[in-house]
């Protein structure tokens, strides 16, 4: 009866865990960056993650190999899944909020004199 090489199995398990950790990190960064894009809501994030996980499950590919940088792919995904008018409306809304915050900070500075 042949003995099983435990060192090879242990190395394979460690490599698989490392790949799983890399995949989880990639997906987490992708989710965060996608959520930060203008017009993106929860449904868009879920759709993007679903597409990535389905592709990786079907092909066995790592998400970095299949889709590249998670930041860049989040921008691409948002452009594909978010209607342009919704993204533009969100950009304008965010610009107004930034302007209001800026005025509020200036008012606080003046009041603090």
Secondary structure, 3 states (H helix, E strand, C coil): CCCCCHHHHHHHHHHHHHHHHHHHHHHHHHHHHHHCCCCCCHHHHHHHHHHHHHHHHHHCCCHHHHHCCHHHHHHHHHHHHCCHHHHHHHHHHHHHHHHHHHHHHHHHHHHCC
